[in-house]
Amino acid sequence: MSHPAPHEQIMALTVGFWQSRALAVAAELELADALAGGPLGLMELASRVEANPAMLRRLLRALETVGIFQQPSTDVFSNTETSETLRRNVPGSQWAWVISELSPNCGIYELWSTLSSVVRTGEAHPEQVLGTSFWGFLKQEPKAGRTFALAMQEVAQAMTPAVTAAYNWRDAEFLVDVGGGIGSQLIDILEHYPRSRGILLDEPHVLAGALQHDRLESRSGDFFQEVPEGADLYLMRNVLHDWSDEKAAAILSTVRKAAKPEAKLVLAEMVLPDGPKFSLGKWADLLMAVVFTGGKERTEAEYEQLLMSTGWRLDRSLPTQSALRLIVATTSRVRAAFDESTRRQVLNSSLLGRLISYDERTVIHRRPK
């Protein structure tokens, strides 16, 4: 298969913006829901969604070329498998995600216009466009806030089971999900591990929509100030990428202060890979740059540096069946004690090597020459 010529690649990227906006308008008009009962003629469909028939035909004709909607016969339109995901309140829906990312008055669409300034200056100022921070905007604009919250739930449909399956949570009888939103991730873990219980920590307006579970306690709080103490494991999914290194370090320090010596930390984030291969995380990194002051995706090395600076030690990085990776960390106090004990054992041993199993890893230590 031949690759497109350079000018064709540029043209495709340019047209991609047109396609994204057409997709957003289809979601705004709720066309997929109008067609949920089966094919409709153009005039009937236009009447139901309150659109101009001639322009609606042109919109649908364009979207049909990329597999979104189809014409079983002339001027009769129906859903495709892809356009079905634009329906609201159905399993696998991406309606809110499309609206939140691509439609005006939701915040993100407006902030993309600042990318040039952010690249030139290295600084994001969402308040110059929204009048406040992005989080502040969502609080001030309830409709945008509800749409964004629903969009995050839609994205979580794939991420949640992937994160649960990628790690053995068996020894975490007490978990704290820091900035855990409405609790879908924590509840999924609790459902798979019946001996575990958890605390869901987030702001009051977020917890107002939290899911319920008999082994889950919702607790309002500020993770910059304090998190619940004594957990076996602290989980943060898509939290640190919202913040600058300085503020991410402050969050990690707060968690470290609350953690007991044997506690573990699991970060679920889009860890950036090396090389030019397509990475959703590298595009999400630009999104973070325009939406949040200092927000960014990070490499594994950058996470390791953050962890070390706040009293944690990177233990391992695990893939998931999603765009996320799990960064697993232990407290540096436990690791330091382990390292010292191991060093003494190796120095006192008459063997050339010693196998030591630690925290589900096997580390080979060889006596220094």
N, C-alpha and C positions, 0 to 999 in steps of 0.2 A: 504493500500500500504506500503510495507516494505521499510525502508531506506537502502541505500547502506552501505556496511560494510566500516569501516575506510580505509582499503587499497584501496577499490574501489573509495572512495572519492578522495584520493590522486592521484590515477591513472587518474581519470577524469579531475582533475585540470591540471595535467601534459599534457594530450592529448589536453586540451583546447588551449595550446600554439601552438601545431601543427596545430590545426584547424584554429586558427587565421591567421597563416602565409599562409595556403592554401587559405583561403578566400581573403587575400591581393593579392596573385598572380593571382587569378581569376579576381580581379578588375583591376590589372595592365595590364593583357592581354585583358581586355574589352570583356570577353567572353559573358556576358549577352547581350551586344549590338550586337555582332556577331549573336546571336540566336534570336534577336528581331523579325525577319521575320518568324520564325518557326523552326522546327527541322532540324538539319544538320548532315550528316555523319561525322565520325571522321576525315577522310582525308580532306574533304572540310573545316571543322572547323579549323583544324590545319593549313591549308594553309592560311586561312583568318587572323588568329591571329599570324602567323609566329611562331608556336611552333612545337616541336618534337611530332609526333603522338603518339608514345608509352608512353611518359611521360605525355602527355595531357590526354590520357585515364586514367592513374593512378590517376592524380589529380582529374578528374571529378568523377571517381569511388569512391574516398574517400569523396568528397563533397556531392555526392548523398546520402550517409548514414546519413547526417544531414539535408536533405531536400533542399539542394542547387544544382540545376540542376537535371535532370532525364533522363533515357534512355527509350523512348517509345519502342525501339527495340534494338537489339545488335549493339553497336557502332554507334547508332544514338542518339544525345543528344538534349535536349530542355530546356527551362527555366521552373522554377517553380514559384509560387507566391512570394517565398522568393528571388530567384535569380533575379527576375524582379527589385528588389530594387537596384541591382548593375548596372543597366543601367544608363547612363549619361543623364542629361537634360530631365528627366521625373519627373512628380509629385511623391513625396515620395522617390526620389533617395537618396541612402546613399553611392554612389560611392566615393565621395570626402572624406566623413567621414572615410571610411575604409582605403583609401590611406593615408590620413593625420595621422591617428593613428597607422597604422600597417606596413607601407612601409618605406624602407630606403630612405635617402636623403630628408626626410620631417621634420626632427628634433626630433619629439617625439619618434620614434622608437629607435633612438640612445640614447636618454636621459634615457630611462628605464634601460639601462645598468648601470646607476649610482645609482640605488636605494640602493644597499648594502652600498655604501659609504655614502649616505645621512642618512641612518638609523644609521650607526656607528658614524658619526660625528655630525649629526644634521644640516648640512649645505649643500646646493646645489650650485654647481658651473657649470652651463651649459656652461659657456664660455670655460671650459677645454675640452669639447667635440665638441662644435659648433664653437669655436673661438670668440663667442660673446654671448649676451643674446639671448633667444628664439625670442623675438621681433626683435632684431637686425639681427638674422639669416633670418627671413622671409623677411626683407627689402633687404638683400644681395642676397637672392635666390628667384627671382621673381616667378619662377614656384611653389616652395613650398609655397610662400606667397599666390598665387592665389588659390592653392588647399586648404590651410587652411581657407581662407576666404569663399570659396564655402562650405567647411565642416561645418562652423559655420552657414551658411545660411540653410543648410540641417537640422541641429539640431534645428534651430529656427522654422522650419515648425510646430513642435508640441508645442514648448514652447510659441511662440508668441500669438496664440489665447487663450491659457490657462492663461497667465498672464493678458491679456485684460479682460477675463471673470471673473477673481477672485476678481476684485476690482471695486468699483464704482468711475469712474473718472469724474463724472458729474461736480463737483465743481472746477476741475482743468482746468480753461479756458486757462491758460498759463503754459505749461510744458517744462521742459528742460530734455532731455535724455542725461545723462552724460556718455561719452564713449559708445555711442549707435550704433557704427558700421555703417552699411549702412542705418539704419533707419527703418527696417522692423517692429520693435516693436512700435515705435512712430507712424508710419503711420497707423498701425492697430488700435491703440487707437483713432487717429484722425478720421478714417473712422467710428468708432462707436459713436463718440461724435462730431457732426458737429459744436458745439459752441467753440471747443477748437482749439488752435494753439500751435505750438511747435518749439523749437530750438534743433537741433541735434548737439551735441558737440563731436568732435573726431579729430584725427590727420589728416593732409592734405592728406596723402597717402591713408587713409581709406575713407575719404569723396570723393575721386576721383571716387569711385564706388557707391556712395550713391544714393538711390532711390529719386525720385522727388514727391513732393506733394504741392498743392497750399497753404496749411496752414503750411508748414514746411520750416524753414530756416536752412540751413547747415552752421555751424560756426566752423572753425578750432581753436584749442586751446589745452592747457595743463591743465588737471584738477588738477594737483598739484599746479598750479599757480593761476588760475582764472577760474570762470564759470560765465555765464550770471546771472545778478541780477534780483530780483523781481518776480520770478516765483511763481505760486501757488503750484507747486509740482515739485520735482526733482526725477527723476527715474534713477536707476542704475541696470542694469541686468547683472549678471555674471561679475562684475567688481572687487569687493573687494576681491574675492577669488584668484585673481592673485597676491595679494600683502601681505607683512608682516603686522603685527599689526601696526607697526610704520608708514608705508606708507599708509595703509588703513585709519589710523587716520588722516593723513595729507590730504587725499582726502576728508574725511568727514568734516574736519575743513574748507577746502576751500569752500565746498558747504554751510556749516553753515554760513560762513562770507557773502556769497551772498544772503542768504535766508532772506526774510522778516519775521516778528514775527509770522505770522499765516501760514507760509508755511509748507508743509508736505514733507516727504522723503519716497520713496518706494524703498526698496532693493529687488531684485528678485535673490535669491541664493539657493543653495542646503543646507538647514539647517539640520545639523546632528541630528538624533534622538538618544535617549538613548537605551540601550539594544543591544543584538546580532543579531537581525533580519536583513536580507539582506538590505543594503542601498547603492544605486548607489553613493550617496554622499561620503560614506566612502572610496570607491575605487577611486572616483574622487579626493579625498583628497591626496591620494598617487601620483596621476598624477600631481597635483599642486606642490607637494613636490619636484619632480624631474625636472619639467619644469621651475618653477619660483623660484627665490631666496626668500624664506619666504612665498611663496604662500600656501594657505590652505583653506579648507572648515571649517566652524565654527558651533558651537551649538548656540541655541537661546540665552543662557546666555552669550556667548562670544560676540555675536552681541550687546546685551544690554550693556555690559561693554564698548565696543568700542563707542557706541552711547553716553552714559553718559559722557565719557571722552572728547567728542568733541562738547558738547552743544546741544545734541539731547536727546529725551526721547522716549523709546520704547512704542508705543501705543498698537499694537496688531500684531499677526502673523497669516497669512491666508494661507490655503492650496490652491494649484492649481491642475488642472488635468494634471500635469506633475511632473517632479522630483524637481521642484522649489517650494519654499514657498515665500510669500511676507512678508517682515518685514516693518511695517508701523511705522514711527516715526514723532513726532512733535518737534518743538523747545522747549528747556527747559524753555525759557522765558515765552512762552504761558502756559506751564504746571505749572510753578511756580506761575504765576498770578492766574490761575484757582484754584490751591491748596489753596492759601491764601484766596481767595474769598470764597471758599467752607468752609474752616475752620471757618471763621467768621460767615457764615450763620448757620452752625451747632451749634456753641457755643451760638448764639443768639436765636436759635429756641427753642420753648417749646415742640417740637415733639420729640419722641424717635428716629425717623429716618427721613431722607429726601431723596427723589429720585431726582437725578439731571441727566439730559440728557446732555451728552457732546461728541461732535465729533463722533456721531453714536454709542456711548456706553452708557449704563446706569450704574452708579456707586452708590452703597448704602453706605451712610455715617451714622454712628451711633454716638450719642453723647457720649463722654467719660464718664465713670463711675467715 
